[in-house]
Structures are given as C-alpha cells and as structure tokens.
Amino acid sequence: MSNAPTEETVIDVEHYTDRLFSFNISRPKSFRFRSGEFIMIGLPALPSQKRPIMRAYSVASPSWDESLEFFSIKVPDGPLTSRLQKIKKGDTVLLGRKPVGTLVLDALLPGKRLYMFSTGTGIAPFASLVRDPETYERYDQVILTHTCRQRAELSYGLRLVESLKDDPLVGEMIGDKLLHLTSLTREDYPLKGRITTLIESGDLFTNAGVPPLNPEEDRVMICGSKDMIDDTAKLVEGFGLKEGSNSQPAEFVVEKSFVG
C-alpha cells in the first residue's frame, strides 16, 4: 500500500527523566515536511495486535535535517509509549507518510514578534521552528516559553537553545532575536507558575521586557496539553488576536492534534 508507514531505524535515544525522552530515526529521502508539523509514528504490531498502534508526534528536528527527532512522554500503561520508551539504537519505528499541522509559519500573518507558548513535550514543534532560518527571516524577535513541573524536565529545551549558538544555519542569524523563558509549577524557580498565570499577571511580559500582546505586532503559537491550549487560546483572544489556519492565516495558531 502506498500510504502504509515506512520502516525507519532508531539512530539514538536519550532519557531526560523518568517521564521524558527523545529519539532520532532515519529519514526517507522522499519525506518532506514543514517545520512545526506532526506525523504519525508507531512500532511494529505485536503478535496479539491486528495492526500497529500509531500516534501523532510533532517532528522536533528542522525540515532540513537528515534525520527525524521526536520528544516524548513515558506512560507506563500507554498503548504506544509503554513500548516506545524502551526502544534502542537499531530498533524499527514506523513512520507515516503525510505530515500535517497548523503550527507552521504560513498559518500566521506577518508580524514583528513571534511567541511560542509550550508546556512539557509541547516544545517539540518549536524545537523544529527555532532551528529554521525562515523563522528569523520573518520575525524581529522570537520568544520561546517552556513551562514544566520540575527543573529536570526543562533539560531538553535548555540544551536545545544552548546548541543554537553553534548551529550552522541559524547560529549567526539568531543574535539577540531569540529569548527563551522557562518556568516551573512545582519547584522553586526564578519564574514560577503556569503560562496562563504569567500572562494574566503580566509577569511574562515584564520578564521578556516587552509590552503586552498586540494583534498589530504579535503572533502566537500554542502547544501543550489540551487544557493548556484551550486556556491559553482564550487569554490570547482576550488581547484581540484571532486564530488562524493553513487556509486562513491570522494572529495565532494552536496544535489541535497534539496529545500529551
């Protein structure tokens, strides 16, 4: 079947906490996607399964990368992640053929400043976008926020942003354009609280050194749990921003199909 998933090889796996890990797999030469999109991935079916279990995962690597990176939670009894978290180098991962999603630059109208609001593994699509040169060609400033429960859960994003200084494509472009703001909800930290709380109190904008959201200048992408997405979207709309899509670009977009 032409739409059947391809079988890809695990290149490496890294575990950050007992809840979070990332992995890289081989990329088919014919596979094309836009930074920020997601794809269905899975594992070969077990003898007891009629078909493989596939789930939507945002691609964390940029569109130009030769491999495909993913950032995942671990769910002990999860239909897929209970097995996926145990993969090792050389194992097989199934990769869908049709990447889709709304967290893409083309779904937003031109603006001055781009916010990327993320919680947990919701940083994955933004890990792709902050490594894409087009992001910095379109915006004067990019503000990536990442809210987690505990300090160790910020490791993936902190390491990612640190590596951008030496990135061959965007290292020189970034300059002071990228601002990475991290916050925690369950441990003491310089910036503490849910992203919704930080937006409502104004602490987010104070720490970023920018004015509150303005539909004339600001564009927003939101990715995290369903509740986080819904609550943050309502706040963003309160500032006058309208939700956009691939067919009708506007001031903010959310990842409707992201789970976890």
C-alpha positions in Angstrom: 0.0 0.0 0.0 1.4 3.4 -1.0 0.1 5.0 2.2 1.5 2.4 4.5 4.1 3.6 7.0 7.8 3.2 6.2 10.1 1.3 8.5 12.8 3.5 9.9 15.8 2.8 12.1 16.4 4.3 15.5 19.7 6.3 15.4 19.9 7.2 19.1 17.8 7.6 22.2 18.2 9.9 25.2 16.3 9.8 28.5 15.9 13.0 30.5 13.7 12.0 33.4 11.5 9.0 34.3 8.8 10.8 32.2 10.6 12.3 29.2 12.9 11.0 26.4 13.9 11.9 22.9 14.9 9.8 19.9 16.2 10.2 16.4 15.2 7.9 13.5 16.3 7.7 9.9 14.5 9.9 7.3 13.3 8.6 4.0 14.8 10.6 1.1 11.3 11.3 -0.2 10.0 12.6 3.2 9.2 16.3 3.1 7.6 18.4 5.9 7.3 22.0 7.1 9.0 22.9 10.4 6.3 22.6 13.1 4.2 19.8 11.5 3.5 16.4 13.1 3.4 12.9 11.7 2.0 9.6 12.8 4.6 7.2 14.2 4.3 3.7 15.8 6.0 0.4 16.4 5.6 -2.9 14.5 2.5 -4.8 15.7 2.8 -7.4 18.3 1.5 -10.9 17.6 -1.5 -10.1 19.7 -2.3 -6.9 17.6 -4.1 -6.8 14.3 -2.4 -3.7 13.3 0.3 -1.3 14.6 -0.7 1.4 17.1 0.1 4.9 15.6 0.1 8.2 17.4 0.6 11.8 16.3 4.1 13.2 17.2 5.4 16.7 16.3 8.7 16.5 14.5 11.3 18.2 16.7 14.0 18.4 14.1 14.1 21.2 11.5 12.9 20.5 7.9 16.4 20.5 6.6 17.8 17.8 9.0 18.8 14.4 7.6 17.2 12.5 10.5 13.9 12.9 12.3 13.8 13.8 16.0 10.9 13.3 18.4 10.4 14.3 22.1 8.1 12.0 24.0 6.5 11.4 27.4 6.6 8.0 29.0 3.2 6.5 30.0 3.7 3.2 31.9 0.4 1.7 30.6 0.2 3.7 27.4 -0.7 1.7 24.3 2.3 3.1 22.4 4.7 4.8 24.9 4.8 1.9 27.2 6.8 0.2 24.4 8.3 3.2 22.7 10.2 4.3 25.8 12.1 1.1 25.6 13.5 1.5 22.1 17.2 1.3 21.5 19.6 2.1 18.7 18.9 -0.1 15.7 15.3 -0.8 16.5 12.5 -0.2 14.0 10.0 2.7 14.2 7.1 3.1 11.8 6.8 6.5 10.1 3.6 7.8 8.5 3.8 9.4 5.1 1.7 12.6 5.4 2.9 15.3 7.8 0.3 17.9 8.7 -0.4 20.6 11.3 -1.2 24.2 12.0 2.0 25.2 13.9 3.6 26.4 10.8 4.8 29.9 9.8 2.5 30.0 6.8 -0.6 29.9 9.1 0.3 33.3 10.6 0.1 36.8 9.1 3.3 38.8 9.0 4.3 40.3 12.3 7.1 41.7 14.4 7.3 39.3 17.3 6.6 35.5 17.5 5.6 33.9 20.8 5.9 30.1 21.1 4.0 29.0 24.3 4.8 25.4 25.3 4.4 23.0 28.2 6.1 19.6 28.6 6.6 17.9 25.4 4.7 20.7 23.6 8.1 22.2 23.0 8.7 19.7 20.2 7.3 21.6 17.2 9.1 24.7 18.4 12.4 22.8 18.6 11.9 22.4 14.9 10.9 26.1 14.3 13.7 27.7 16.3 16.2 25.9 14.1 14.6 27.0 10.8 16.2 30.1 9.2 12.8 31.3 7.9 11.6 31.9 11.5 14.3 34.6 11.9 13.8 36.0 8.4 10.1 36.6 9.2 10.3 38.0 12.8 12.4 40.6 14.6 12.0 38.7 17.9 11.1 35.1 18.8 10.0 34.3 22.4 10.0 30.7 23.3 8.4 29.8 26.6 8.6 26.4 28.2 6.7 25.5 31.4 7.2 22.2 33.2 6.6 20.8 36.7 10.2 20.2 37.7 13.6 21.6 36.8 14.9 18.4 35.2 12.0 18.5 32.7 13.4 21.7 31.2 16.7 20.0 30.2 15.7 19.2 26.6 14.8 22.8 25.8 17.7 24.3 27.7 20.2 22.1 25.8 18.5 22.8 22.5 18.7 26.6 22.9 22.3 26.4 24.1 23.2 24.4 21.0 21.8 27.1 18.7 24.8 29.3 19.2 26.9 26.8 17.1 24.1 25.9 14.7 25.5 26.0 11.1 22.3 27.5 9.6 20.8 29.8 12.3 23.6 30.5 14.7 24.6 33.8 13.1 21.1 34.7 12.3 19.7 34.5 15.8 21.9 37.1 17.5 19.6 38.5 20.2 16.4 37.7 18.4 15.6 34.5 20.4 14.5 34.8 24.0 14.0 31.5 26.0 11.8 31.9 29.1 11.4 28.9 31.4 9.0 28.5 34.4 8.1 25.7 36.8 4.9 24.9 38.6 6.0 22.5 41.4 9.5 23.7 42.4 11.0 27.0 43.4 12.4 28.8 40.3 13.1 32.4 39.3 9.9 32.4 37.2 7.2 30.2 38.8 3.7 29.5 37.6 1.6 28.2 34.7 1.9 30.1 31.5 -1.7 31.3 31.8 -0.9 32.8 35.2 2.2 34.5 33.9 0.2 36.0 31.0 -2.6 37.2 33.3 -0.3 38.7 35.9 1.8 40.4 33.3 5.0 38.7 34.7 5.6 37.1 31.3 5.9 40.4 29.5 7.8 42.0 32.4 10.4 39.3 32.3 10.6 39.4 28.5 10.9 43.2 28.5 8.1 43.6 26.0 4.6 45.2 26.0 1.5 43.0 26.4 0.2 41.1 23.4 -0.8 43.3 20.5 -2.6 42.0 17.4 -0.8 44.5 15.2 2.7 43.2 16.1 2.5 39.9 17.9 1.9 36.4 16.6 1.4 33.3 18.8 1.8 29.6 18.6 0.5 27.3 21.4 1.3 23.7 22.1 0.8 21.6 25.2 -1.9 19.6 26.9 -5.5 20.2 25.7 -6.4 22.2 28.8 -3.3 24.4 28.5 -4.1 25.0 24.8 -7.7 25.9 25.5 -7.0 28.2 28.4 -4.1 30.0 26.7 -6.0 30.4 23.5 -8.8 32.2 25.4 -6.3 34.5 27.0 -4.7 35.3 23.7 -8.1 36.0 22.1 -8.7 38.4 25.0 -5.9 40.6 23.7 -7.6 40.8 20.3 -5.7 38.1 18.4 -7.7 35.9 16.0 -7.0 32.2 15.4 -5.6 31.3 12.0 -5.1 28.2 9.9 -3.3 27.0 6.8 -6.1 28.2 4.6 -6.8 31.4 6.5 -3.7 32.8 8.3 -4.3 35.1 11.3 -2.6 36.2 14.5 -2.3 32.9 16.5 -2.5 29.1 15.9 -2.8 26.1 18.2 -1.9 22.4 17.6 -5.3 20.8 17.6 -3.9 17.2 17.2 -1.2 17.3 19.8 -1.6 14.9 22.6 0.4 14.8 25.8 
